[in-house]
């Protein structure tokens, strides 16, 4: 059941005598792509807020890099990298990047490493995904310094970890 249908369904029952537990039970059938809250207003009316969660997008098959837009300037990222070729051990990194936290000169230096001559070139190539691409470049450039390592294991286990992580977050 999607959010608008669920909200309409609940609205029909709110005039009855539903407890908060009843409402929570109905909402638990909502897709995991949504989050909800149920509160009482000062007038003791039940207020329901249902919102769709941002989605993770696979941006690099090789590293299993996924990006989730939090707002226009902030992105959560996760990816894996080979840390020991001899043992074939991988590490999974995650970080949240707010591009406003980085000076323009630092961003320019970083995007040049990834083949973008300047901001105009980046905008020509990336269009409306400029901020996301900047966040990805910062993440990849700084990952071993600032990103949080959250898992170590085989390639297969790292892939499973990332798949589980993006489902839960």
C-alpha positions as CSV (number, residue, x, y, z in Angstrom):
1,X,0.0,0.0,0.0
2,X,1.4,3.4,-0.9
3,X,1.4,6.5,1.3
4,X,-1.6,8.4,-0.1
5,X,-3.7,5.2,0.0
6,X,-2.6,4.5,3.5
7,X,-3.3,8.0,4.7
8,X,-6.8,7.9,3.1
9,X,-7.5,4.5,4.7
10,X,-6.4,5.8,8.1
11,X,-8.5,9.0,7.8
12,X,-11.6,6.9,7.5
13,X,-10.8,5.2,10.7
14,X,-9.6,8.1,12.7
15,X,-13.2,9.2,13.4
16,X,-13.6,5.9,15.2
17,X,-11.9,4.8,18.4
18,X,-8.5,3.7,17.3
19,X,-5.6,3.7,19.8
20,X,-2.1,4.7,18.9
21,X,-1.2,1.0,18.8
22,X,-4.0,0.4,16.2
23,X,-2.7,3.3,14.1
24,X,0.9,2.0,14.3
25,X,-0.2,-1.5,13.3
26,X,-1.9,-0.1,10.2
27,X,1.2,2.0,9.4
28,X,3.5,-1.0,9.8
29,X,2.0,-2.3,6.5
30,X,3.4,0.8,4.7
31,X,6.3,0.2,2.3
32,X,9.7,0.4,3.8
33,X,10.3,3.3,1.4
34,X,8.3,5.5,3.8
35,X,8.7,6.8,7.3
36,X,5.8,7.9,9.4
37,X,5.0,9.5,12.7
38,X,1.8,9.6,14.7
39,X,1.2,12.4,17.2
40,X,-1.6,13.9,19.1
41,X,-2.3,17.6,18.4
42,X,-3.1,20.0,21.3
43,X,-6.8,19.3,20.5
44,X,-6.2,15.5,21.0
45,X,-6.6,14.8,17.3
46,X,-4.4,12.2,15.8
47,X,-1.9,13.7,13.3
48,X,-0.2,11.5,10.8
49,X,2.8,12.4,8.8
50,X,4.0,10.1,6.0
51,X,7.1,10.9,3.9
52,X,9.0,9.1,1.2
53,X,12.6,8.4,2.1
54,X,15.4,9.5,-0.3
55,X,16.6,6.6,-2.5
56,X,20.1,5.2,-2.8
57,X,21.4,5.3,-6.3
58,X,24.2,3.0,-7.6
59,X,26.8,5.3,-9.2
60,X,29.8,3.0,-9.6
61,X,29.4,-0.8,-10.3
62,X,33.1,-1.5,-9.6
63,X,33.2,-0.1,-6.1
64,X,29.4,-0.6,-5.4
65,X,29.3,3.1,-4.7
66,X,25.8,4.3,-3.8
67,X,24.7,7.9,-3.1
68,X,21.6,9.2,-1.4
69,X,20.6,12.8,-1.6
70,X,19.7,14.2,1.8
71,X,19.1,17.8,0.6
72,X,20.5,20.0,-2.2
73,X,24.0,20.2,-0.7
74,X,24.2,17.1,1.4
75,X,24.7,13.5,0.3
76,X,25.3,10.2,2.1
77,X,27.7,7.8,0.3
78,X,28.9,4.3,0.7
79,X,31.4,2.2,-1.3
80,X,33.9,-0.6,-1.0
81,X,37.6,-0.6,-1.8
82,X,40.3,-3.3,-2.0
83,X,42.6,-2.9,1.0
84,X,44.8,-5.9,0.5
85,X,45.3,-7.5,-2.9
86,X,47.2,-10.5,-1.4
87,X,44.3,-11.5,0.9
88,X,41.6,-10.0,-1.3
89,X,40.2,-8.1,1.7
90,X,37.8,-5.2,1.2
91,X,36.8,-2.3,3.4
92,X,33.4,-0.5,3.2
93,X,33.4,3.2,3.8
94,X,30.5,5.5,4.5
95,X,30.3,9.3,4.9
96,X,27.9,12.2,4.7
97,X,29.3,15.1,2.6
98,X,27.9,18.6,2.8
99,X,29.5,20.4,-0.1
100,X,29.0,23.8,1.7
101,X,31.6,22.6,4.2
102,X,34.3,22.8,1.6
103,X,35.9,26.0,0.3
104,X,35.5,26.6,-3.5
105,X,39.2,26.3,-4.1
106,X,39.4,22.9,-2.4
107,X,36.4,21.7,-4.4
108,X,38.1,23.0,-7.6
109,X,41.3,21.2,-6.8
110,X,39.4,17.9,-6.1
111,X,37.3,18.0,-9.2
112,X,40.4,18.6,-11.3
113,X,41.8,15.2,-10.1
114,X,38.7,13.6,-11.6
115,X,39.2,15.3,-15.0
116,X,36.9,18.3,-14.7
117,X,38.7,21.5,-15.8
118,X,36.6,23.9,-13.8
119,X,33.0,24.4,-12.5
120,X,31.7,25.3,-16.0
121,X,33.1,22.1,-17.4
122,X,31.5,20.2,-14.5
123,X,28.2,21.8,-15.2
124,X,28.3,21.1,-18.9
125,X,29.0,17.4,-18.2
126,X,26.8,16.8,-15.2
127,X,23.9,19.2,-15.5
128,X,21.6,19.2,-12.6
129,X,23.7,16.5,-10.8
130,X,26.6,18.9,-10.2
131,X,26.3,18.9,-6.4
132,X,26.0,15.1,-6.3
133,X,29.1,14.7,-8.5
134,X,31.0,17.1,-6.3
135,X,30.1,15.1,-3.2
136,X,31.2,11.9,-5.0
137,X,34.5,13.4,-5.9
138,X,35.1,14.7,-2.3
139,X,34.1,11.3,-0.9
140,X,36.4,9.3,-3.3
141,X,39.3,11.8,-2.8
142,X,39.1,11.8,1.0
143,X,37.6,8.4,1.8
144,X,40.6,6.9,3.5
145,X,41.1,10.0,5.6
146,X,37.6,11.1,6.6
147,X,35.1,8.4,5.7
148,X,34.1,5.9,8.4
149,X,35.2,2.3,7.7
150,X,32.2,0.2,8.7
151,X,33.1,-3.2,7.4
152,X,36.1,-5.4,6.4
153,X,35.8,-8.7,4.6
154,X,35.8,-10.5,1.3
155,X,34.4,-8.9,-1.8
156,X,31.2,-11.0,-1.6
157,X,30.7,-10.1,2.0
158,X,31.3,-6.4,1.4
159,X,28.7,-6.4,-1.4
160,X,26.2,-8.1,0.9
161,X,27.0,-5.5,3.6
162,X,26.4,-2.6,1.3
163,X,23.1,-4.1,0.0
164,X,22.0,-4.6,3.6
165,X,23.1,-1.1,4.6
166,X,21.2,0.7,1.9
167,X,18.1,-1.2,2.7
168,X,18.3,-0.2,6.3
169,X,19.4,3.4,5.8
